[in-house]
Amino acid sequence: FVNLDSEISLLKNDGWLTQIKFPAVETPLVNLSGLIQSLDLIIAEDSLAAYVAGALEKPTWVVLPRHYSWVWIADGVDSSWYPSHQLLKADQQNQWDGVFSKIMEQLVSLAVEE
């Protein structure tokens, strides 16, 4: 697990996950791009990392609140701007349980495929 946002810390770690903090705020864009290129999957909020990942056509799951930016105009889970993105939207404002449950299910599914 690579943390691209220096302001986010891992809240719960059951020992199966190693977090590598990457100070994105202090990092030149080219370094961020290189790091994103080296990852298999990016899970991001509406952030610079999500946009860079989209420009690089990297598989990205974008976590969005109920009322999200106009940039993510989409009725479903696909992004109009970035075909490599899957949009995961909260059903209600500040209700993230459903979003993160879906992320966990999809991560487990990916791990089983590997």
Order of alpha helices (4+ residues) and beta strands (2+ residues): beta-beta-alpha-beta-alpha-beta-beta-alpha
